[in-house]
Amino acid sequence: MSVLLTDVLVWAPAERSGMTGPTDVLVDGDVVAAIGPGARVAAPVDVRVVDGAGHHVVVPGLVNAHFHSPANHLKGAFRSRPLETFMLYESPADPALAPTPREAYLRTMLGALEMLRTGTTSVQDDAFLMPTPDPAVIDAVMQAYADSGIRATVALDQPELPDGDKLPFLDGADGNFAAALRAPAPAAAPELLAAYDHLVRTWHGAAGGRLSAAVSISAPQRVSPEYWGALDDLSRAHDLPVFAHMLETRTQRALSVPGTGQDRFAGRSLVRYTADLGLLNDRVNVIHAVWVDDDDLDLIAEAGAVVAHNPVSNLRLGSGVMPFRAMRDRGITIALGVDEAICDDTVNTWGVVKQTGLVHNVSGRDADDWPAPAEVLDALWEGGAAAMRRTGRIGRVAVGTQADLVLLDLHAPAFTPFNDLRGQLVYCENGGSVRMTIVAGRVVAEGGRVVSVDETALLAEARELHAARRPALERTWASVDAVLPAYDAVVRRAARTDVGMNRWTA
């Protein structure tokens, strides 16, 4: 079906006001076919007409550039902890928690529904399908994205090395902690590469190109160079993004300090280590990049890699504040991500947009260096498109681009009274003004509800399934308590270690 949006304002970043119009926008097939007076003339006779009444603005669909869908069912489940201890509860490799395909489908759908309802049309899902990425579970995740109507790029975020290869300060480890450190990763490289073969062959380019594959190393310290090289080859062959968490925490920065027990890094940061392996390139999404130094930033800029910024997650886990201005000054492309429902506690990208506009104001820098709303929105849309390797195809409202669009009501509370489009998009909007979400030309959410699937039935089924799963989750969490103090000691020791910088506010 074609859609004609009449008497609407249109996002136009080159304009001082940030928009043009009122005018008309024609969506035909999966692209924006016309903008302006000719849109009505070009519209087919069976077009659906949506009257914007002069007070609705068409903006690009939001891009959630970093996400982990397997934690969608755990919103608000845990108190805030540092990443290294938080992950013990977030993604245990307990076979008792291996999801059925239906469970994987429903928990993926939970995130898709929330994103579409609030105007996110594209997501990059770094899916950790613990304990191993079973093809039937991969299919369930992808089918949920197919059915919901969202645009999704999905990778398999699986560690390949045991915990003993990932952490500093492990001297003297004994008992349950030593056993946990020696335990092999749930899946070895051949199994993981077979899972990627299934993902790429079955789903890359599916749903008319709306679904695609990416590859994920999880993090440099979690995989061998050989496995990483194989994924890089796959990425190069199909032009896939590479997801790599780097220097998210002070503990990860401590890996580069001589004498902390991980000699393979030879005093190098994880960014320098990656560059020395020849694996830092423009396909890489450097995720978080909080504890980076000037050398790291120069390497990222030279490679043309994209940084995926997750400010809400970084606050929830106490990771620190990313050096936003230092990145922008080097021309590094920044994208924005929710990270996951368990450490953002929602899957609403608007919260990330607002936090990006706020948290860097406590950097101690001159106020002229604080992020301007235009820069935040550039990261949301142009940065998000670059992260997905879709520059010029999404993140814009222009003839010939993908029709991934959101219709916002300027008579909603966030824009009443109307003062400045950019400022109110960044500081005021929370998804409450979204009246329609269109992905690839299809209306998928309207009037505050997702219309591409039976949202009510899916949510009811998810509630019932998770209630039944809860006892198994609690048994696993109780078993983690035994090793928590030892992992916590590693984090506390890293906190006391001089790493040559500070990314905390105090």
TORZA-323239 format. One record per residue (C-alpha): x, y, z; residue number from 1. Coordinates in nm, 2 decimals, always signed. Layout:
! TORZA-323239
SITE        u        v        w   seq
SITE        X        Y        Z   NUM
...
! end
This chain:
! TORZA-323239
SITE        u        v        w   seq
SITE    +0.00    +0.00    +0.00     1
SITE    +0.11    +0.36    -0.07     2
SITE    +0.08    +0.62    +0.20     3
SITE    +0.04    +1.00    +0.13     4
SITE    +0.12    +1.22    +0.43     5
SITE    -0.05    +1.56    +0.35     6
SITE    +0.01    +1.90    +0.51     7
SITE    +0.31    +1.78    +0.71     8
SITE    +0.63    +1.94    +0.82     9
SITE    +0.95    +1.75    +0.72    10
SITE    +1.28    +1.71    +0.90    11
SITE    +1.54    +1.91    +0.71    12
SITE    +1.87    +1.94    +0.91    13
SITE    +2.02    +2.19    +0.67    14
SITE    +1.74    +2.44    +0.75    15
SITE    +1.78    +2.68    +1.04    16
SITE    +1.44    +2.56    +1.19    17
SITE    +1.53    +2.20    +1.12    18
SITE    +1.23    +2.15    +0.90    19
SITE    +1.04    +2.25    +0.59    20
SITE    +0.67    +2.27    +0.50    21
SITE    +0.39    +2.22    +0.54    22
SITE    +0.40    +2.00    +0.24    23
SITE    +0.32    +1.64    +0.12    24
SITE    +0.52    +1.32    +0.14    25
SITE    +0.44    +1.02    -0.08    26
SITE    +0.56    +0.67    +0.03    27
SITE    +0.53    +0.42    -0.25    28
SITE    +0.66    +0.07    -0.20    29
SITE    +0.95    +0.08    +0.05    30
SITE    +1.09    +0.42    -0.05    31
SITE    +1.00    +0.79    -0.02    32
SITE    +0.87    +0.86    -0.37    33
SITE    +0.80    +1.23    -0.37    34
SITE    +0.81    +1.53    -0.14    35
SITE    +0.63    +1.85    -0.23    36
SITE    +0.34    +1.96    -0.45    37
SITE    +0.40    +1.67    -0.69    38
SITE    +0.34    +1.41    -0.43    39
SITE    -0.04    +1.42    -0.46    40
SITE    -0.03    +1.41    -0.84    41
SITE    +0.20    +1.10    -0.83    42
SITE    -0.01    +0.92    -0.57    43
SITE    -0.19    +0.61    -0.69    44
SITE    -0.57    +0.60    -0.67    45
SITE    -0.57    +0.35    -0.38    46
SITE    -0.32    +0.55    -0.17    47
SITE    -0.39    +0.58    +0.20    48
SITE    -0.41    +0.95    +0.29    49
SITE    -0.29    +1.07    +0.63    50
SITE    -0.37    +1.43    +0.71    51
SITE    -0.10    +1.60    +0.91    52
SITE    -0.32    +1.91    +0.96    53
SITE    -0.01    +2.14    +0.96    54
SITE    +0.10    +2.03    +1.31    55
SITE    +0.27    +1.69    +1.25    56
SITE    +0.64    +1.66    +1.16    57
SITE    +0.79    +1.37    +0.96    58
SITE    +1.13    +1.26    +1.10    59
SITE    +1.35    +0.97    +1.02    60
SITE    +1.29    +0.65    +1.21    61
SITE    +1.52    +0.63    +1.51    62
SITE    +1.82    +0.40    +1.49    63
SITE    +1.91    +0.19    +1.80    64
SITE    +2.26    +0.12    +1.70    65
SITE    +2.35    -0.12    +1.99    66
SITE    +2.12    -0.37    +2.16    67
SITE    +2.10    -0.71    +2.32    68
SITE    +1.76    -0.86    +2.28    69
SITE    +1.80    -1.18    +2.51    70
SITE    +1.77    -0.96    +2.82    71
SITE    +1.43    -0.81    +2.72    72
SITE    +1.25    -1.00    +2.99    73
SITE    +1.47    -0.87    +3.27    74
SITE    +1.39    -0.50    +3.29    75
SITE    +1.46    -0.37    +3.65    76
SITE    +1.56    -0.72    +3.77    77
SITE    +1.89    -0.62    +3.93    78
SITE    +2.05    -0.35    +4.13    79
SITE    +2.32    -0.15    +3.96    80
SITE    +2.66    -0.33    +3.96    81
SITE    +2.98    -0.29    +3.76    82
SITE    +2.97    -0.48    +3.42    83
SITE    +3.20    -0.76    +3.53    84
SITE    +2.97    -0.87    +3.81    85
SITE    +2.64    -0.76    +3.65    86
SITE    +2.71    -1.00    +3.36    87
SITE    +2.72    -1.30    +3.60    88
SITE    +2.35    -1.25    +3.65    89
SITE    +2.26    -1.11    +3.31    90
SITE    +2.39    -1.39    +3.08    91
SITE    +2.47    -1.71    +3.27    92
SITE    +2.56    -2.01    +3.06    93
SITE    +2.34    -2.24    +3.26    94
SITE    +2.18    -2.50    +3.02    95
SITE    +1.87    -2.48    +3.24    96
SITE    +1.81    -2.14    +3.10    97
SITE    +1.85    -2.23    +2.74    98
SITE    +1.55    -2.07    +2.57    99
SITE    +1.30    -2.26    +2.36   100
SITE    +1.25    -2.11    +2.01   101
SITE    +0.91    -1.97    +2.13   102
SITE    +1.07    -1.81    +2.43   103
SITE    +1.34    -1.65    +2.21   104
SITE    +1.07    -1.53    +1.98   105
SITE    +0.86    -1.37    +2.25   106
SITE    +1.15    -1.20    +2.43   107
SITE    +1.27    -1.06    +2.10   108
SITE    +0.92    -0.94    +2.02   109
SITE    +0.91    -0.75    +2.36   110
SITE    +1.18    -0.52    +2.25   111
SITE    +1.05    -0.49    +1.89   112
SITE    +0.71    -0.38    +2.02   113
SITE    +0.85    -0.11    +2.25   114
SITE    +1.08    +0.02    +1.98   115
SITE    +0.82    +0.05    +1.71   116
SITE    +0.56    +0.20    +1.94   117
SITE    +0.81    +0.48    +2.03   118
SITE    +0.94    +0.54    +1.68   119
SITE    +1.26    +0.32    +1.66   120
SITE    +1.26    +0.17    +1.31   121
SITE    +1.61    +0.01    +1.30   122
SITE    +1.80    -0.19    +1.55   123
SITE    +2.14    -0.36    +1.57   124
SITE    +2.09    -0.67    +1.79   125
SITE    +2.41    -0.82    +1.94   126
SITE    +2.23    -1.13    +2.05   127
SITE    +2.40    -1.35    +2.31   128
SITE    +2.20    -1.67    +2.27   129
SITE    +2.34    -1.86    +2.58   130
SITE    +2.46    -2.11    +2.62   131
SITE    +2.50    -2.17    +2.24   132
SITE    +2.34    -2.02    +1.93   133
SITE    +2.11    -2.30    +1.83   134
SITE    +1.99    -2.26    +1.47   135
SITE    +1.62    -2.29    +1.58   136
SITE    +1.67    -2.01    +1.83   137
SITE    +1.84    -1.80    +1.57   138
SITE    +1.55    -1.85    +1.34   139
SITE    +1.31    -1.76    +1.62   140
SITE    +1.49    -1.43    +1.69   141
SITE    +1.49    -1.34    +1.32   142
SITE    +1.13    -1.44    +1.27   143
SITE    +1.02    -1.21    +1.55   144
SITE    +1.19    -0.92    +1.37   145
SITE    +1.04    -1.03    +1.04   146
SITE    +0.69    -1.04    +1.19   147
SITE    +0.71    -0.72    +1.38   148
SITE    +0.81    -0.52    +1.07   149
SITE    +1.12    -0.36    +1.22   150
SITE    +1.45    -0.32    +1.04   151
SITE    +1.71    -0.54    +1.22   152
SITE    +2.07    -0.63    +1.18   153
SITE    +2.16    -0.93    +1.41   154
SITE    +2.49    -1.08    +1.52   155
SITE    +2.57    -1.36    +1.76   156
SITE    +2.75    -1.23    +2.06   157
SITE    +2.93    -1.53    +2.21   158
SITE    +3.26    -1.55    +2.40   159
SITE    +3.51    -1.80    +2.27   160
SITE    +3.76    -1.80    +2.56   161
SITE    +3.73    -1.88    +2.93   162
SITE    +3.69    -1.61    +3.19   163
SITE    +4.05    -1.66    +3.29   164
SITE    +4.16    -1.50    +2.96   165
SITE    +3.94    -1.20    +3.00   166
SITE    +4.02    -1.04    +3.34   167
SITE    +4.31    -0.89    +3.52   168
SITE    +4.43    -0.96    +3.88   169
SITE    +4.36    -1.33    +3.89   170
SITE    +4.67    -1.42    +4.09   171
SITE    +4.58    -1.64    +4.38   172
SITE    +4.24    -1.75    +4.25   173
SITE    +4.12    -2.07    +4.41   174
SITE    +3.82    -2.28    +4.49   175
SITE    +3.49    -2.20    +4.30   176
SITE    +3.64    -1.89    +4.15   177
SITE    +3.94    -2.08    +4.00   178
SITE    +3.70    -2.34    +3.86   179
SITE    +3.48    -2.07    +3.70   180
SITE    +3.79    -1.91    +3.54   181
SITE    +3.90    -2.24    +3.39   182
SITE    +3.56    -2.34    +3.25   183
SITE    +3.56    -2.33    +2.87   184
SITE    +3.33    -2.11    +2.68   185
SITE    +3.00    -2.28    +2.61   186
SITE    +3.07    -2.30    +2.23   187
SITE    +3.40    -2.34    +2.04   188
SITE    +3.49    -2.15    +1.73   189
SITE    +3.38    -2.42    +1.48   190
SITE    +3.03    -2.43    +1.63   191
SITE    +3.00    -2.06    +1.63   192
SITE    +3.12    -2.03    +1.27   193
SITE    +2.86    -2.29    +1.17   194
SITE    +2.59    -2.08    +1.35   195
SITE    +2.71    -1.78    +1.15   196
SITE    +2.69    -1.97    +0.83   197
SITE    +2.32    -2.05    +0.91   198
SITE    +2.25    -1.69    +1.00   199
SITE    +2.40    -1.55    +0.68   200
SITE    +2.26    -1.81    +0.44   201
SITE    +1.91    -1.81    +0.59   202
SITE    +1.85    -1.45    +0.69   203
SITE    +2.09    -1.20    +0.54   204
SITE    +1.89    -0.99    +0.30   205
SITE    +1.56    -1.15    +0.41   206
SITE    +1.22    -0.97    +0.43   207
SITE    +1.30    -0.76    +0.12   208
SITE    +1.64    -0.65    +0.27   209
SITE    +1.49    -0.54    +0.60   210
SITE    +1.68    -0.81    +0.79   211
SITE    +2.05    -0.85    +0.77   212
SITE    +2.34    -1.02    +0.95   213
SITE    +2.64    -0.87    +1.13   214
SITE    +2.93    -1.04    +1.31   215
SITE    +3.03    -1.00    +1.68   216
SITE    +3.35    -1.07    +1.86   217
SITE    +3.18    -0.96    +2.18   218
SITE    +3.51    -0.80    +2.30   219
SITE    +3.88    -0.84    +2.20   220
SITE    +3.96    -1.01    +2.53   221
SITE    +3.68    -1.27    +2.49   222
SITE    +3.80    -1.42    +2.16   223
SITE    +4.12    -1.56    +2.00   224
SITE    +4.27    -1.37    +1.70   225
SITE    +4.20    -1.67    +1.48   226
SITE    +3.83    -1.67    +1.55   227
SITE    +3.82    -1.29    +1.51   228
SITE    +4.00    -1.32    +1.18   229
SITE    +3.75    -1.57    +1.05   230
SITE    +3.46    -1.33    +1.15   231
SITE    +3.64    -1.04    +0.98   232
SITE    +3.67    -1.24    +0.66   233
SITE    +3.30    -1.31    +0.68   234
SITE    +3.23    -0.94    +0.74   235
SITE    +3.45    -0.84    +0.44   236
SITE    +3.29    -1.09    +0.21   237
SITE    +2.93    -0.97    +0.28   238
SITE    +3.00    -0.61    +0.40   239
SITE    +2.87    -0.68    +0.74   240
SITE    +2.92    -0.46    +1.05   241
SITE    +3.15    -0.60    +1.32   242
SITE    +3.04    -0.55    +1.68   243
SITE    +3.32    -0.51    +1.93   244
SITE    +3.28    -0.39    +2.29   245
SITE    +3.60    -0.20    +2.38   246
SITE    +3.71    -0.03    +2.69   247
SITE    +3.37    -0.01    +2.85   248
SITE    +3.50    -0.03    +3.20   249
SITE    +3.81    +0.06    +3.41   250
SITE    +3.87    -0.31    +3.46   251
SITE    +3.91    -0.35    +3.09   252
SITE    +4.15    -0.06    +3.08   253
SITE    +4.35    -0.23    +3.35   254
SITE    +4.42    -0.52    +3.11   255
SITE    +4.68    -0.29    +2.95   256
SITE    +4.87    -0.22    +3.27   257
SITE    +5.19    -0.43    +3.29   258
SITE    +5.18    -0.68    +3.57   259
SITE    +4.80    -0.73    +3.59   260
SITE    +4.82    -1.08    +3.45   261
SITE    +4.72    -1.07    +3.08   262
SITE    +5.05    -1.06    +2.90   263
SITE    +4.89    -1.12    +2.56   264
SITE    +4.81    -0.75    +2.55   265
SITE    +5.17    -0.66    +2.62   266
SITE    +5.08    -0.33    +2.78   267
SITE    +4.85    -0.23    +2.49   268
SITE    +4.50    -0.10    +2.52   269
SITE    +4.23    -0.31    +2.36   270
SITE    +4.20    -0.06    +2.08   271
SITE    +4.58    -0.07    +2.01   272
SITE    +4.57    -0.45    +2.03   273
SITE    +4.29    -0.46    +1.77   274
SITE    +4.48    -0.22    +1.54   275
SITE    +4.80    -0.42    +1.57   276
SITE    +4.60    -0.73    +1.47   277
SITE    +4.49    -0.54    +1.15   278
SITE    +4.13    -0.58    +1.26   279
SITE    +4.03    -0.22    +1.32   280
SITE    +3.85    -0.09    +1.01   281
SITE    +3.55    +0.10    +0.89   282
SITE    +3.32    -0.20    +0.94   283
SITE    +3.38    -0.20    +1.31   284
SITE    +3.13    -0.07    +1.56   285
SITE    +3.35    +0.02    +1.86   286
SITE    +3.09    -0.02    +2.14   287
SITE    +3.11    +0.20    +2.45   288
SITE    +3.47    +0.34    +2.42   289
SITE    +3.46    +0.50    +2.76   290
SITE    +3.81    +0.43    +2.89   291
SITE    +3.99    +0.54    +2.57   292
SITE    +4.30    +0.77    +2.55   293
SITE    +4.41    +1.00    +2.28   294
SITE    +4.61    +0.72    +2.10   295
SITE    +4.30    +0.50    +2.10   296
SITE    +4.09    +0.79    +1.95   297
SITE    +4.34    +0.86    +1.68   298
SITE    +4.34    +0.49    +1.58   299
SITE    +3.96    +0.48    +1.57   300
SITE    +3.95    +0.80    +1.36   301
SITE    +4.22    +0.67    +1.12   302
SITE    +4.03    +0.34    +1.07   303
SITE    +3.70    +0.52    +1.01   304
SITE    +3.53    +0.30    +1.27   305
SITE    +3.20    +0.40    +1.43   306
SITE    +3.16    +0.44    +1.81   307
SITE    +2.83    +0.31    +1.95   308
SITE    +2.75    +0.53    +2.25   309
SITE    +2.53    +0.39    +2.53   310
SITE    +2.51    +0.66    +2.79   311
SITE    +2.22    +0.52    +3.00   312
SITE    +2.38    +0.18    +3.02   313
SITE    +2.72    +0.34    +3.11   314
SITE    +2.55    +0.52    +3.40   315
SITE    +2.34    +0.22    +3.52   316
SITE    +2.66    +0.01    +3.54   317
SITE    +2.88    +0.29    +3.67   318
SITE    +3.11    +0.24    +3.37   319
SITE    +3.19    +0.61    +3.32   320
SITE    +3.13    +0.90    +3.07   321
SITE    +3.26    +0.86    +2.72   322
SITE    +3.47    +1.15    +2.58   323
SITE    +3.21    +1.28    +2.34   324
SITE    +3.38    +1.60    +2.24   325
SITE    +3.72    +1.45    +2.18   326
SITE    +3.56    +1.20    +1.94   327
SITE    +3.36    +1.47    +1.75   328
SITE    +3.67    +1.69    +1.73   329
SITE    +3.85    +1.40    +1.55   330
SITE    +3.56    +1.34    +1.31   331
SITE    +3.47    +1.01    +1.46   332
SITE    +3.12    +0.90    +1.38   333
SITE    +2.91    +0.84    +1.69   334
SITE    +2.59    +0.63    +1.69   335
SITE    +2.35    +0.59    +1.98   336
SITE    +2.24    +0.26    +2.15   337
SITE    +2.00    +0.15    +2.43   338
SITE    +2.24    -0.15    +2.50   339
SITE    +1.98    -0.37    +2.65   340
SITE    +1.66    -0.37    +2.86   341
SITE    +1.84    -0.50    +3.17   342
SITE    +2.08    -0.20    +3.19   343
SITE    +1.86    +0.07    +3.04   344
SITE    +1.54    -0.08    +3.18   345
SITE    +1.35    +0.03    +2.87   346
SITE    +1.39    -0.01    +2.50   347
SITE    +1.30    +0.35    +2.42   348
SITE    +1.57    +0.52    +2.22   349
SITE    +1.44    +0.87    +2.32   350
SITE    +1.59    +0.82    +2.67   351
SITE    +1.93    +0.76    +2.52   352
SITE    +1.89    +1.08    +2.30   353
SITE    +1.82    +1.29    +2.61   354
SITE    +2.10    +1.14    +2.82   355
SITE    +2.34    +1.20    +2.54   356
SITE    +2.24    +1.57    +2.55   357
SITE    +2.29    +1.58    +2.93   358
SITE    +2.56    +1.36    +3.07   359
SITE    +2.85    +1.52    +2.88   360
SITE    +2.77    +1.85    +3.05   361
SITE    +2.95    +1.73    +3.36   362
SITE    +3.27    +1.67    +3.17   363
SITE    +3.43    +1.99    +3.32   364
SITE    +3.48    +2.13    +2.97   365
SITE    +3.37    +2.47    +2.86   366
SITE    +3.00    +2.50    +2.80   367
SITE    +3.06    +2.56    +2.43   368
SITE    +3.20    +2.20    +2.41   369
SITE    +2.88    +2.04    +2.55   370
SITE    +2.68    +1.85    +2.29   371
SITE    +2.44    +2.07    +2.09   372
SITE    +2.10    +1.92    +2.00   373
SITE    +2.20    +1.91    +1.63   374
SITE    +2.50    +1.70    +1.72   375
SITE    +2.29    +1.45    +1.92   376
SITE    +2.04    +1.41    +1.64   377
SITE    +2.32    +1.37    +1.39   378
SITE    +2.45    +1.08    +1.60   379
SITE    +2.10    +0.93    +1.63   380
SITE    +2.03    +0.94    +1.25   381
SITE    +2.34    +0.98    +1.04   382
SITE    +2.56    +0.79    +1.30   383
SITE    +2.31    +0.51    +1.33   384
SITE    +2.29    +0.47    +0.95   385
SITE    +2.67    +0.46    +0.93   386
SITE    +2.69    +0.20    +1.20   387
SITE    +2.45    -0.02    +1.00   388
SITE    +2.64    +0.05    +0.68   389
SITE    +2.33    +0.21    +0.53   390
SITE    +2.45    +0.57    +0.50   391
SITE    +2.21    +0.76    +0.27   392
SITE    +1.95    +0.49    +0.28   393
SITE    +1.81    +0.54    +0.63   394
SITE    +1.83    +0.82    +0.88   395
SITE    +1.70    +1.08    +0.63   396
SITE    +1.37    +1.20    +0.49   397
SITE    +1.46    +1.24    +0.12   398
SITE    +1.33    +1.12    -0.21   399
SITE    +1.47    +0.77    -0.29   400
SITE    +1.56    +0.68    +0.08   401
SITE    +1.40    +0.40    +0.26   402
SITE    +1.06    +0.49    +0.39   403
SITE    +1.15    +0.44    +0.76   404
SITE    +0.96    +0.74    +0.90   405
SITE    +0.79    +0.86    +1.22   406
SITE    +0.50    +1.11    +1.24   407
SITE    +0.52    +1.33    +1.55   408
SITE    +0.24    +1.55    +1.67   409
SITE    +0.36    +1.90    +1.75   410
SITE    +0.04    +1.95    +1.96   411
SITE    +0.15    +1.69    +2.21   412
SITE    +0.28    +1.79    +2.55   413
SITE    +0.65    +1.76    +2.45   414
SITE    +0.61    +2.03    +2.19   415
SITE    +0.35    +2.26    +2.35   416
SITE    +0.43    +2.54    +2.33   417
SITE    +0.65    +2.49    +2.03   418
SITE    +0.99    +2.66    +2.07   419
SITE    +1.27    +2.47    +1.89   420
SITE    +1.24    +2.14    +1.70   421
SITE    +1.59    +2.02    +1.77   422
SITE    +1.59    +2.11    +2.14   423
SITE    +1.25    +1.96    +2.20   424
SITE    +1.34    +1.64    +2.01   425
SITE    +1.64    +1.60    +2.24   426
SITE    +1.52    +1.72    +2.57   427
SITE    +1.15    +1.68    +2.57   428
SITE    +1.03    +1.39    +2.35   429
SITE    +0.99    +1.05    +2.51   430
SITE    +0.79    +0.87    +2.24   431
SITE    +0.46    +1.01    +2.36   432
SITE    +0.42    +1.23    +2.05   433
SITE    +0.46    +0.94    +1.81   434
SITE    +0.14    +0.90    +1.61   435
SITE    +0.26    +0.67    +1.33   436
SITE    +0.57    +0.45    +1.26   437
SITE    +0.65    +0.34    +0.91   438
SITE    +0.92    +0.09    +0.82   439
SITE    +1.01    +0.01    +0.46   440
SITE    +0.68    +0.18    +0.35   441
SITE    +0.46    -0.03    +0.59   442
SITE    +0.26    +0.13    +0.87   443
SITE    +0.37    -0.09    +1.17   444
SITE    +0.25    +0.13    +1.46   445
SITE    -0.03    +0.38    +1.49   446
SITE    -0.21    +0.55    +1.77   447
SITE    +0.02    +0.42    +2.04   448
SITE    -0.01    +0.05    +1.93   449
SITE    +0.18    -0.18    +1.71   450
SITE    -0.05    -0.30    +1.43   451
SITE    +0.18    -0.54    +1.25   452
SITE    +0.11    -0.82    +1.50   453
SITE    -0.14    -0.90    +1.78   454
SITE    +0.04    -0.70    +2.05   455
SITE    -0.21    -0.79    +2.32   456
SITE    -0.19    -1.16    +2.27   457
SITE    +0.19    -1.16    +2.25   458
SITE    +0.23    -0.96    +2.57   459
SITE    +0.00    -1.19    +2.76   460
SITE    +0.19    -1.50    +2.64   461
SITE    +0.52    -1.34    +2.73   462
SITE    +0.40    -1.27    +3.09   463
SITE    +0.28    -1.63    +3.13   464
SITE    +0.60    -1.78    +3.00   465
SITE    +0.83    -1.56    +3.20   466
SITE    +0.63    -1.64    +3.52   467
SITE    +0.69    -2.01    +3.46   468
SITE    +1.06    -1.95    +3.39   469
SITE    +1.12    -1.74    +3.70   470
SITE    +1.21    -2.02    +3.94   471
SITE    +1.49    -2.15    +3.71   472
SITE    +1.62    -1.79    +3.69   473
SITE    +1.63    -1.75    +4.07   474
SITE    +1.81    -2.09    +4.12   475
SITE    +2.08    -1.98    +3.87   476
SITE    +2.12    -1.64    +4.04   477
SITE    +2.16    -1.80    +4.38   478
SITE    +2.44    -2.02    +4.24   479
SITE    +2.62    -1.71    +4.11   480
SITE    +2.62    -1.56    +4.46   481
SITE    +2.90    -1.81    +4.55   482
SITE    +3.16    -1.65    +4.31   483
SITE    +3.03    -1.29    +4.33   484
SITE    +3.28    -1.18    +4.60   485
SITE    +3.58    -1.30    +4.40   486
SITE    +3.47    -1.13    +4.08   487
SITE    +3.39    -0.82    +4.28   488
SITE    +3.74    -0.82    +4.43   489
SITE    +3.89    -0.80    +4.07   490
SITE    +3.67    -0.50    +4.00   491
SITE    +3.77    -0.33    +4.32   492
SITE    +4.14    -0.39    +4.26   493
SITE    +4.10    -0.24    +3.91   494
SITE    +3.93    +0.06    +4.06   495
SITE    +4.24    +0.12    +4.27   496
SITE    +4.48    +0.08    +3.98   497
SITE    +4.62    +0.39    +3.81   498
SITE    +4.52    +0.36    +3.44   499
SITE    +4.63    +0.70    +3.34   500
SITE    +4.29    +0.86    +3.31   501
SITE    +3.96    +0.90    +3.48   502
SITE    +3.61    +0.86    +3.32   503
SITE    +3.42    +0.88    +3.65   504
SITE    +3.27    +1.21    +3.76   505
SITE    +3.43    +1.20    +4.10   506
! end
